[in-house]
Amino acid sequence: MRALVVIPTYNEVASLEAVVTRVLAAAEDAGADVSVLVVDDASPDGTGELADRLAAADPRVAVLHRPAKGGLGPAYVAGFRWGLARGFDALVEMDADLSHDPADVPRLLHTLGGADLVIGSRYVPGGGVVDWPLSRLLLSRAANRYVGLVTGLPVADATAGFRAFRRQVLEALDLSALRSDGYAFQVETALRAWRAGFRIVEVPITFTERRDGASKMTRAIIVEALWRVLVWGLTSGRRPPAAHPHSVARLLQPAAPGQAASDSASA
C-alpha cells in the first residue's frame, strides 16, 4: 500500500522538519511505503521555503504551494487531489505541529486493512489529551456529542484531524462537493463516508497540545461547525445505506445470498 501523508501548513516553521523527519522514520521502521506532501498556504514565516529544502533532500517529500491562506478543508482537498492523481492507495491527514504522534502513522495504515476510514481518536478507551485546559477539553467533548446527537454519526471523535482514508473513499465522496473551510471539514468527510456506506474504525491516540506556534482555532471556525452540522442533520438521514460497493466491509463480511452487506459502523 502506497500512502501519502498530507500536512497542511501555515506558519509552522518551528515544527515542520521534526514532523516530516519523524513520519518518514516511523514508516521506514515499520516497512511502510510512505511519502509526505506539505500543502503550504504562503506562510510568511518561511515554512514553504523550509518544505522546499526538505523536498530537495528527500524524494519522498513533495510540496504544494497555494497562493494564500485558504482554509484547512480546501488545503486537504488540494492535497487529496494531488495524491489521487499520482496513484496513492491511502491518504493520511495529519497536523504539522506534533500534536499527532508521527509514530502512530503506521498503526493507522495497518488498521486500514479492515476499514475504509481510520480515525485516530482521543475519546475511545486508550485515547487521551495532554496539556489542554479544561475549557478546551469540555468544548471538544461537547462538540463531538453535538455531532452525534444531531447527525447520528456513530463516531466518538468526529472532529479529529488525524485519520487515514482508502483512496476509494475519497473518490466516492466527490471532493468538489466538500464545502467546509475549518475543522467542520473533519466532520463533513466522516459523515459523508458513513452515509455512503464506508466502514469507519477508531483507534486510540494521545493528542498533545502544540508547543510552538499558534492554534488555528477561531470563533468563526466554531460557528461554521455549529451551523453546518445542524444543516447536515436536518437534510439527511441518520442511518447509512448498505455497505458501499467499494467498501472493505464487503470483503470482510460477504453478504449472504439475497442479502446486502451493511457494515458501516465505527468500532
Secondary structure, DSSP 8 states (H G I E B T S, - for coil): -EEEEEEEESS-TTTHHHHHHHHHHHHHHHT-EEEEEEEE---TTSHHHHHHHHHHH-TTEEEEE-SS---HHHHHHHHHHHHHHTT-SEEEE--SSSSS-GGGHHHHHHHGGG-SEEEEESSSTT-EEES--HHHHHHHHHHHHHHHHHH----S-TT---EEEEHHHHHHH-GGG----STHHHHHHHHHHHHTT--EEEEE-EEE--SSS-----HHHHHHHHHHHHHHHHHS-SS--S--TT-THHHHS---TT---------
